[in-house]
Each structure stands twice: as structure tokens, then as C-alpha cells.
Amino acid sequence: MKITQKLGIATASLVLSCVGVGLPSAAQAATFLFDGSGTPEAVGWQLDSFGEPNGTITVTPQFTGKPSDVLSVSTTGTAVNLYSRNINATNYIISLGVKVLRSSFNSFDYGLGLSPFAQQFFDTNGNYFFSNVDRANSLTIGENSIQWSDLVGDSFAIDTSVFHEYAISYIDGNLNVYVDNSFDDIIAGTVTPVLTRTGVTPLDESVVGTVAFGDQSNDSISFPNCCVNSAYQLDFIRFESLDNITSVPEPNSNFALFLFGLGILFINKKLGFSQKI
């Protein structure tokens, strides 16, 4: 065995004692909350859909069950078409794969957006009534950019007329937005978010653990950027709970030095034995 190979063994013992410092353990596998086939309300989403006759709502699902299925949604005028769902998590990633055909917005209102916080309301009989979303900390998806829905802070320029996956992670009060990154890379911290907010508290009666997407605005011609609405093709919605992810504790430095010493001792003994041959 070459000396460099022996050194590699010793180095490996030290490296193995240190790898994983601060890295998360394996997370629950990502779940498709909608896969493009049929309609979201058929798989557990609640729907707020209203605004006619001063607006129009057109929803065209596909039912082949093939990966190519998409949900086509269009709103005009004062129409609202918003989907919400309780995901039963306190730290999580939520994403949607979507292609924008048109999308308008103003401060606090969007024709197409993804909200990491929402609140569902039910009547005394347990029937769904309506939802509120966080109108400041949602992700607004426009035609040439994405940004926070209060329009505070930077925007991220992107051609939204092609399919992209927009993901929001919420961990311990911090929001990060990613584009076309895998959940594994997001969890591992090996990719850089395009938008970030820290110390976030849900607003507008919204809560952690309920999410929403779609057109949440009934703004009409009397508002800036007349008639906030959108047209888009939705490919999927994905979700992953981060509640069970824990960091691997940093190993004791003395233990690491002990392993390093063992490695050096191993090399010295092997070298000594080789000299005797």
C-alpha cells in the first residue's frame, strides 16, 4: 500500500469524525399536493371562487393522469380564484410548478401568488366559508419578475412565461424563495435563495401551517394596475415538512483529535513494519 493511501485512511478517520457538522438529517419525502391532473379541490384543497358578473373565471382541467397534464386557470375583472390547504406543519417547503400566460398585481394584491401563510374559516356546521392570506409575505409571480407581495425589498427578474418551480421555505421565522432548485439542495443549504425575509410573523389573520395559491384579489378598474388577475398553467404543487429535521451535533473536538491520533499511530506502525521487510 502506498504512503498516500495510508495517509488517506488516517485522513478519512478524521474527516468522518467531522462530516455532517450542522447538516440536517434526512427529511420526510416531498409530497405532491396536486400533480396537474383534475382539480386541486378534488385532492383536498379548499376553493374561493367568486367575482362574476364583473369578472370571469375559467378553469380547464386535464384528466389523462399523464405527467403532461396541467390545470389551466384564467381570471379577469374582479374575479377571485384562490386555493388553500392545511398542511399540518410548522416548518416546511411549499412549491408550485407554473407557467404564466399573464399576471398583474399591485401592493398587497396579486393575480397569481403563493402564500406560505393562510387561514381557513368554517361556519358553525363545519362547512368551509373562506380563506385569508398573508398579503405582505406572499410571493407575487408577475410576467417578468417575482417579489414579496407588499412590494418591499428586491424583486427577482425571470421569464415566467416558461415553466419554473417556485419554492418557499419557512424555517423558524425565516422565509426564503428558490427557483428550480431541488428540495434536497434547499434543505442541505447548498443553493442560494433569490428572495429572503427574516423574523417573519404571519399577518392578516393567517397562520403557520396553512398555505394558499392563485388569484386572491378582486381589485377592479378603480385600483392601480386595473383588474388584478392572471392566466396560468399549473403543473404541480409540492410540499415537504421540515419539522423532523434535526442538526447533527458537532463532535467533541477531543474525540476528533483522538481519532486523528489513532490514524497517525496506524501510519507509523505500518511504516515501521514496512521498513522491517
Disulfide bonds with the S-S distance in Angstrom:
none
